[in-house]
């Protein structure tokens, strides 16, 4: 989801509580705060020596241990006020992909993308998901798009690609 898309959907639901589902049926506690907004420009080189650039807006969520028993979630209105204040200090790239950075005692820190959202009663639920790592240079490196059975040939091909004599960096 792009930053502008998130802002639009939040603007349409200002009267709701803002709830985050970080994994199926696992919820960020009502004691969360928005503690940082990062405007990130990424310049990368993949294993096939291909370059890429893109921008991300990363919104960090943190659960305050001092508010552990809190039951009322932050309102969308309050979250929008925080995000608007940030935007006045550092302009957003509204075409940037938006991610939420989150962790708790049982969930390692991750940057989660917005998979979906749902309105349930007075809650605006942002459904987050983990983005799996992947090889962007499959065709250059000779890695099959889909591996159904890992056979000796595929393993040999991947090892050859990743060797100093292979096609990859």
N, C-alpha and C positions, 0 to 999 in steps of 0.2 A: 504494500500500500504506500502510495506517495504521501508526503507530508501534507500537501494541500487537500488530498482526499480525507485524511484523518481530521484535519481542521474542519472541513465541511460537515462531516458526519457528527463531530462533537458539537458544532454550532447548532445543528438541528436537534440536539438532545440535551440542551443546557439544564433542563429541569430534572435530569436523572442522576443517579449515583453512578460513579465510574468504578467498575469492577473489572479485574483482570483475571483471566483463567490462563495460567502459565503452562499447564499440561492438562490432559483430559481429566475433568473433575478435581483439579487442584487449583486453589485460589490464592492469589496474593492477599495477605491479611488486610483487614480494614485499617490497620495501623500504618499503612504505607504513606510515604512522602515522595514527591518528585524532587530528587536531590541534585540532579544535574541534567543539562541538555547539551549534547555534543553535536557540533556541525563538523562532519568528517568528510574529508576529500581523500579518496583512496586511489593510489597509483600502483598497479600491480604488474608483475611479470609471471605468467604461469609456466608450468613445466615444459610446455612446447615453445617457449620463448616468444609467446604472444603477449603484447601489452594491452592493458585495459585501464580505464579510469571511470569512477563513478562517485556520487556523493550520497551520504547517509545522514539522517537526523536520528540520533540515539538519545532516548529519554530514559534516564535511570530511575528505577523504583527501589526504595529502601524501606524496610519494615522497622519502625522504631520500637526498640525493646521496652521503652518507658510507656508505650501505649498498647501493650500486648492484648489487653482485654477489650479493646475498642471494637464496637460493633457497627458503627455508622461509617460508610465509605465516603471518601472525598466526592464532592459533587463535580459533575462535568463542568459546571460554571466556574468553580474554583480552579480546576485544572487548566481551563482555557485562560483564566486570568494570569496564571503562572506562565503559561506558554506565550501569551501575548507580551508579557513583561520581558521575557527572554528575547523575543523577536525585536523589541525596541532597542535592546542592547547589542544584539548580534542578529543580523537579518537571516532569515531562513532561506534555503534554496527549496522552494515549494515543490520542485520536481524530484527532490531527493527521496530515496526509499526511507521509510521510518521503521525504526526498530526500538524495542524496549529491552533495557539491560536490567537483569534481575537475578537474585540468588536468595536462598534462605539456608537454614541448617541442613536440609536434606537435598537441596538442589544447587548444584554448582553454578557459579556465575556464567550467564550466557546472554548473548544478544539474540533476542527472539523477534521474529517477524510477525506482523499482523496477518493471521490466517483467515479471520472472519470476525464478525461482530453480531451481537444478538441483543434485542431488547426484550427483557423479561420483567414484567411488572414495572417497578420504578428503577430498574437497574439497566444501565447501558454496559453490556459485557463485551470486552475486547478479548477475543480468543487468540492467544499467542501460540507460536509453534517454533520448534527448533529447526533450523536449516542445516541439513546434513552437508558435510564437506563432499566435494566432488572434484574430479579431474576435468578441467575445462578444455584440455587439449587431447581429448580421446582420439580424434582422427589423426592428429600429428604423431601421437605416441603409440598408436596401434592398439589402443585399449577398446575392447568391444563396448558398445553402448549398454547392452544388457548381458549380464553373465548369468545364465541359467544354471549350468553345471561348471564348476571350476575344473577344467581338465588340465593335463600336463602341458598341452599346446598353449593354452591361455597363459599359464604361469610362466612358461618359457618366453612367450612373446613380451609379457610385461617386464620380466627380468632383463630381457635384451634391450627393451626401450629405456630402462632406467640405468643401464650400464653406461660407462664412459663412451662407448662406441654407438650408443642408441641415438634416437631422434630427439630426445628430450634434453633440457638444460642439464 
